[in-house]
Amino acid sequence: MRSTHEPRQRPISSSPQALPPAARPTQRPPVLTKSPTQKYQRLFSPEIYGLKAINDPISGLRRLLTDPNSIVVAVKGTCRHNGHENAIASYGVYFAEDAYHLNEHGIVPFPSPQTSQYAELFAMIKALDRVHQLIIGGEDLGQVVVKTDSQYLARG
């Protein structure tokens, strides 16, 4: 039994919150770059990859004509009565006409925010979940191209 006068030992942790304030990191680490002068390409470049996508008859997925290890997926989020109390947000994810097991649409579940921006993000999350399933299933993907009309989503 411990004496009530002994100080309690704190567990040692390596998390930033466990460090004294002076030793805590003050900012995020820098984003990795390819070289000091060239950043990673985040947005799709039609000049590099072209605009033509084809249906892959074997997998049933849409791929860039110039990159057989790519996949093209379209996402859309929208909200009826956006900004109002009775708003209802919905989403859609489209891989290809024959990809019934991957295409998905529905209502953004409550209590999630019912806004068009949240619906766009929700559609993207659903698309990435499906891409993750493809990778786990053995699909060799080198590039995922997401088609969206949302500047909010495209610019991150």
C-alpha positions as a Markdown table, in Angstrom:
| # | Residue | x | y | z |
|---|---|---|---|---|
| 1 | Met | 0.0 | 0.0 | 0.0 |
| 2 | Arg | 1.3 | 3.5 | -0.9 |
| 3 | Ser | 1.6 | 6.2 | 1.6 |
| 4 | Thr | -0.7 | 9.2 | 1.0 |
| 5 | His | 2.4 | 11.5 | 1.1 |
| 6 | Glu | 4.2 | 9.9 | -1.9 |
| 7 | Pro | 3.8 | 11.7 | -5.2 |
| 8 | Arg | 2.0 | 9.8 | -7.8 |
| 9 | Gln | 4.0 | 8.5 | -10.8 |
| 10 | Arg | 2.8 | 9.6 | -14.2 |
| 11 | Pro | 2.9 | 7.2 | -17.1 |
| 12 | Ile | 5.5 | 8.1 | -19.7 |
| 13 | Ser | 4.1 | 8.9 | -23.1 |
| 14 | Ser | 5.6 | 10.0 | -26.4 |
| 15 | Ser | 2.5 | 11.9 | -27.5 |
| 16 | Pro | 2.9 | 15.6 | -28.1 |
| 17 | Gln | 0.4 | 16.4 | -25.3 |
| 18 | Ala | 2.6 | 14.5 | -22.8 |
| 19 | Leu | 5.6 | 16.6 | -23.6 |
| 20 | Pro | 6.3 | 19.8 | -21.7 |
| 21 | Pro | 5.0 | 22.9 | -23.6 |
| 22 | Ala | 8.5 | 24.0 | -24.7 |
| 23 | Ala | 9.1 | 20.6 | -26.3 |
| 24 | Arg | 5.8 | 20.2 | -28.2 |
| 25 | Pro | 5.9 | 20.6 | -31.9 |
| 26 | Thr | 4.5 | 24.1 | -32.9 |
| 27 | Gln | 3.5 | 23.2 | -36.4 |
| 28 | Arg | 2.9 | 20.4 | -38.8 |
| 29 | Pro | 5.9 | 18.8 | -40.6 |
| 30 | Pro | 6.3 | 20.1 | -44.2 |
| 31 | Val | 4.6 | 18.3 | -47.0 |
| 32 | Leu | 7.1 | 16.0 | -48.9 |
| 33 | Thr | 8.0 | 17.2 | -52.3 |
| 34 | Lys | 9.6 | 15.4 | -55.3 |
| 35 | Ser | 12.4 | 18.0 | -55.3 |
| 36 | Pro | 13.0 | 21.4 | -53.7 |
| 37 | Thr | 11.5 | 23.1 | -56.8 |
| 38 | Gln | 8.8 | 20.7 | -57.9 |
| 39 | Lys | 5.7 | 19.8 | -55.7 |
| 40 | Tyr | 3.6 | 16.7 | -56.1 |
| 41 | Gln | 0.9 | 16.9 | -58.8 |
| 42 | Arg | -2.4 | 16.9 | -57.0 |
| 43 | Leu | -4.8 | 17.9 | -59.7 |
| 44 | Phe | -5.3 | 15.9 | -62.9 |
| 45 | Ser | -3.5 | 17.2 | -65.9 |
| 46 | Pro | -5.1 | 16.5 | -69.2 |
| 47 | Glu | -2.0 | 17.6 | -71.0 |
| 48 | Ile | -0.1 | 14.7 | -69.4 |
| 49 | Tyr | -2.8 | 12.0 | -69.3 |
| 50 | Gly | -5.3 | 13.0 | -72.0 |
| 51 | Leu | -9.0 | 13.2 | -71.6 |
| 52 | Lys | -10.1 | 9.8 | -73.1 |
| 53 | Ala | -11.3 | 7.1 | -70.7 |
| 54 | Ile | -12.3 | 3.6 | -71.9 |
| 55 | Asn | -14.3 | 0.8 | -70.4 |
| 56 | Asp | -12.1 | -2.1 | -69.4 |
| 57 | Pro | -13.9 | -5.2 | -70.6 |
| 58 | Ile | -12.2 | -7.4 | -68.0 |
| 59 | Ser | -12.7 | -5.4 | -64.8 |
| 60 | Gly | -15.7 | -3.4 | -66.0 |
| 61 | Leu | -14.0 | -0.2 | -64.7 |
| 62 | Arg | -13.3 | 3.0 | -66.6 |
| 63 | Arg | -9.6 | 3.6 | -67.1 |
| 64 | Leu | -7.5 | 6.3 | -68.8 |
| 65 | Leu | -6.6 | 5.3 | -72.3 |
| 66 | Thr | -3.0 | 6.3 | -71.6 |
| 67 | Asp | -2.8 | 4.5 | -68.3 |
| 68 | Pro | -4.1 | 0.9 | -67.9 |
| 69 | Asn | -3.4 | 1.0 | -64.1 |
| 70 | Ser | -5.7 | 4.0 | -63.6 |
| 71 | Ile | -9.3 | 4.1 | -62.5 |
| 72 | Val | -11.8 | 6.9 | -63.2 |
| 73 | Val | -14.6 | 7.6 | -60.7 |
| 74 | Ala | -17.1 | 10.4 | -60.7 |
| 75 | Val | -18.5 | 11.8 | -57.5 |
| 76 | Lys | -21.4 | 14.2 | -56.9 |
| 77 | Gly | -23.0 | 15.7 | -53.8 |
| 78 | Thr | -26.0 | 17.9 | -53.7 |
| 79 | Cys | -28.4 | 19.3 | -51.2 |
| 80 | Arg | -32.1 | 20.2 | -51.6 |
| 81 | His | -32.9 | 23.4 | -49.6 |
| 82 | Asn | -29.2 | 24.0 | -48.9 |
| 83 | Gly | -28.8 | 26.3 | -46.0 |
| 84 | His | -32.3 | 25.8 | -44.6 |
| 85 | Glu | -33.6 | 23.8 | -41.7 |
| 86 | Asn | -35.3 | 21.3 | -43.9 |
| 87 | Ala | -32.2 | 20.6 | -46.1 |
| 88 | Ile | -31.7 | 17.0 | -47.4 |
| 89 | Ala | -28.2 | 16.1 | -48.8 |
| 90 | Ser | -27.6 | 13.3 | -51.2 |
| 91 | Tyr | -24.6 | 11.8 | -52.9 |
| 92 | Gly | -23.6 | 9.6 | -55.9 |
| 93 | Val | -20.5 | 7.6 | -56.8 |
| 94 | Tyr | -20.1 | 6.3 | -60.4 |
| 95 | Phe | -17.4 | 3.9 | -61.5 |
| 96 | Ala | -18.8 | 2.5 | -64.7 |
| 97 | Glu | -22.0 | 1.3 | -66.3 |
| 98 | Asp | -21.2 | -2.3 | -65.5 |
| 99 | Ala | -19.8 | -1.7 | -62.1 |
| 100 | Tyr | -23.0 | -2.3 | -60.2 |
| 101 | His | -21.2 | -3.5 | -57.1 |
| 102 | Leu | -19.3 | -0.2 | -56.9 |
| 103 | Asn | -21.7 | 2.4 | -58.0 |
| 104 | Glu | -23.6 | 3.9 | -55.1 |
| 105 | His | -26.0 | 6.7 | -54.3 |
| 106 | Gly | -28.2 | 7.7 | -51.4 |
| 107 | Ile | -29.1 | 10.2 | -48.7 |
| 108 | Val | -26.4 | 11.6 | -46.5 |
| 109 | Pro | -27.3 | 10.0 | -43.1 |
| 110 | Phe | -28.5 | 12.1 | -40.2 |
| 111 | Pro | -27.1 | 13.7 | -37.9 |
| 112 | Ser | -24.4 | 14.5 | -40.5 |
| 113 | Pro | -24.6 | 18.1 | -41.8 |
| 114 | Gln | -27.1 | 18.4 | -44.5 |
| 115 | Thr | -25.2 | 20.8 | -46.9 |
| 116 | Ser | -23.9 | 20.5 | -50.4 |
| 117 | Gln | -20.3 | 20.7 | -49.4 |
| 118 | Tyr | -20.7 | 17.9 | -46.9 |
| 119 | Ala | -22.5 | 15.9 | -49.5 |
| 120 | Glu | -19.5 | 16.3 | -51.9 |
| 121 | Leu | -17.1 | 15.2 | -49.1 |
| 122 | Phe | -19.4 | 12.3 | -48.2 |
| 123 | Ala | -19.4 | 11.1 | -51.9 |
| 124 | Met | -15.6 | 11.3 | -52.0 |
| 125 | Ile | -15.3 | 9.2 | -48.8 |
| 126 | Lys | -17.7 | 6.6 | -50.3 |
| 127 | Ala | -15.6 | 6.5 | -53.5 |
| 128 | Leu | -12.4 | 6.1 | -51.6 |
| 129 | Asp | -13.9 | 3.3 | -49.5 |
| 130 | Arg | -14.8 | 1.5 | -52.8 |
| 131 | Val | -11.3 | 2.1 | -54.2 |
| 132 | His | -9.9 | 0.7 | -50.9 |
| 133 | Gln | -12.1 | -2.4 | -51.5 |
| 134 | Leu | -10.7 | -2.8 | -55.0 |
| 135 | Ile | -7.1 | -2.6 | -53.7 |
| 136 | Ile | -7.8 | -5.2 | -51.0 |
| 137 | Gly | -9.4 | -7.4 | -53.7 |
| 138 | Gly | -6.1 | -7.3 | -55.7 |
| 139 | Glu | -6.7 | -4.5 | -58.2 |
| 140 | Asp | -3.4 | -3.0 | -59.2 |
| 141 | Leu | -4.0 | 0.8 | -59.2 |
| 142 | Gly | -1.4 | 3.3 | -60.0 |
| 143 | Gln | -3.6 | 6.3 | -60.2 |
| 144 | Val | -7.2 | 7.2 | -59.2 |
| 145 | Val | -8.8 | 10.0 | -61.1 |
| 146 | Val | -11.8 | 11.6 | -59.4 |
| 147 | Lys | -14.2 | 13.6 | -61.6 |
| 148 | Thr | -16.1 | 16.3 | -59.7 |
| 149 | Asp | -17.7 | 19.6 | -60.5 |
| 150 | Ser | -16.9 | 20.8 | -57.0 |
| 151 | Gln | -14.1 | 23.4 | -56.6 |
| 152 | Tyr | -14.4 | 22.9 | -52.9 |
| 153 | Leu | -13.5 | 19.2 | -53.3 |
| 154 | Ala | -11.0 | 19.6 | -56.1 |
| 155 | Arg | -9.0 | 22.3 | -54.3 |
| 156 | Gly | -9.1 | 20.4 | -51.0 |
